[in-house]
Amino acid sequence: MVLISVVSVTLLGFIYLMFAPSIYESSVLIKVEDSTGQPPRQDGNELINNISPGFDERSTAESEIQVIGSRLIVSRAVDALRLYIEAKPHYLGPVGQWFARRNDQLSTPGLFGMGGYVWGTESIALGDFEVPDMLLGEDYSVTSLGGRDYLLTGTSLPDTGVKGEVGKVLRYDTTRGPITLVVTRLSGNAGARFDVVRNSRQQTVDRLQKNLKIKEQGSKSSVLKVSLEGNDARRETDTINEIGRQYEQWNAARKAVIAKNSLDYLQSQLPTMERQVREAEDAYNNYRNVHGLLDMNEEGRLLLQHSAEATTQVLELQHKRDALLATYSPTYPVVVAINAQIASTQKFIDDLNRKIKSMPSEQQGAMRLERDVRVNTNLYTTLRNNIEQLKVIQAGKAGSAQLIDWADIPDRPVKPVKWLVMMAAVFLGGFIGIGLAVGRDYVFRGVTDSREIEARTGLGVFGTIPRSIEQDHLNSKLKTNSRENLLLASVFPRDPSVEALRIVRSALQFAMISARSNVVMMTGPLPGVGKSFVSANLAALLASGGKRVLLIDGDLRKGRLHRYVGVPPGPGLADVITGNIELEAAISRSVTPKLDLLQTGKYPPDPSELVMSQTFRQIIAKASASYDVVVLDAPPVLVVSDAGIMAPVAGLLFLVAKFADTRVGELQESMKRLAQTGARVNGVLLNSTNMHTMDYAMARRYGSRSYLTYDYQSDSK
């Protein structure tokens, strides 16, 4: 069963690979760089960073992943490619797609001329398809009429459809609103059908966002891989390229806006800075004209330089803080940090001012005015330089993201993975087979415990007979019509199975004391349980114990007991019943010491009628009077009615059950059928049980007695 399951599931896996739609993957690579394209905080860009901190933000992979997958970018791609419009050939499921993938020309539409199914290279392209909101998601069909004409059918359209022409706008007013269709290309023979759907834009965007895969290549590489899977290689490639293009355009536009805003801000500050420079220079020149040219010592020059630099830094920090406060609150961490820098620098300036105050008053005034000139001149010069830089940036900056790899149309699918599917099919088939085997064994398993038989049938188990390896060898000779004595009890008298039958013999002799006759009948629910083996060997053991025994082959359909004792086929029970021969003449004498055999004879056409006759009863009665024990091997109970007819003549009646094969229900049904003829089953013999090792001991409870079977061998001398 396991092999059948593996083969079956593997075949299903192969069929799945044949007809499963191919899934293709398209991807682009995007390199995310610093927003300025240069390391930040360079001297030439200092004021730009101060007045527009957003321009100096560094892009991170995590943030850009969110931007690429955002509705902003995805919806632009959906609109650009009209992805909410679906148009595809009308295939007959996976089978039609399989044929189409292997065809290189237009096909004859339809299945037996019906249905409009296509099997080849048919294709369609729509320039536009608009339907009322209530009809979004509804299925429509475009059928080629030959040439450039087509027929549109579907919901809210006439049963006869609406005719249109390739390249022209088709408009039809329905009760729910107008339907507009533009077919730009239609390749197919007359009758070829195409399925078209106008989906909801929002649902299309949501679905694309869900299917989009974005991840960073490597660790902190700032290279993002954006991929998309689908069964239309060209459509997925166009979609992923458009998403990359839209993101790149958005990124460049965003940087251009930041540059423009920064430039506008700087240009607005330029007149003020010019005025401050002039005022500082005029004040300084007037002071010098009044007080004359003052010679400053080395300490004074250092104080002036440090004071000018510190004052410039404070002004720059204040500019940056003011720009941030236009967007962020005063508690924003960057604002708090700038305030701390301003406070620290201002403290340094205060220290310088205290030192300056210790100088002569004329020098103090000159130093203060010269410092103002230097500070305003530095700010004005930096402002002019950065205005020029921003003009260059605004004119030529492409953004901080670049598509380094565009998607090409894939020529090989990524799914299904053939070797993985086949391997999974093999393993799945194995698991299913094992599961079915275990389940079958659990549901349909035969009896394996004598206590189960006793509990569910009420019958005592008279013995358990282990499976004999030697008997398996003898069975091969039984099929050759050998003239040898093939009784296990005669050939291998110390075999564990024979020892178990000796225990059965002992129990049988006690049971016969209270039996109404010395006729012992052996039968079973179905063929193959080993009842003939038990009957023949038990009869031989009874004979070896000193009893005169007659073994009767009562299976008038398939009886072959004569093969066990090497007797050629001859007249038997059937011939005696029909009067063709006398009982004494039909009996084969002394097939083993004190054991005689009455074989079946010629198979009759009506065995049931023969055993129902009074003659059969008289034969059994005569045999019973002539022998100490008569062993009657009867046909299976559940196959033919013969056993039920024979049962009333028996003094003891036993059912033979095969270990792990015969089910309790079969024993119960056999008891029921035998009871209908007035017979009572005296017990069960459990045949062909497992023997595991030498010196094996197994105890079972049979009714109120306990029996023990040993694999016992003589010591070597």
TAPERA-V625869 format. One record per helix or strand. SS is the DSSP state (H for helix, E for strand). FROM is the first residue (numbers start at 1). LEN is the number of residues. Records with the same first field share a line. If there is no record, write none. Layout:
# TAPERA-V625869
SS = FROM-LEN  FROM-LEN
This chain:
# TAPERA-V625869
H = 2-18  43-9  53-4  61-8  71-11  93-9  133-3  201-11  233-59  298-28  333-25  361-36  418-27  450-8  469-10  488-4  496-18  531-14  561-3  573-5  583-4  607-5  614-13  642-8  664-13
E = 23-10  34-1  58-1  85-5  111-1  114-1  123-8  139-6  149-6  162-4  169-6  177-11  193-6  213-4  223-8  401-5  415-1  461-6  519-6  549-5  588-5  595-4  629-5  652-7  683-7  697-6  705-6
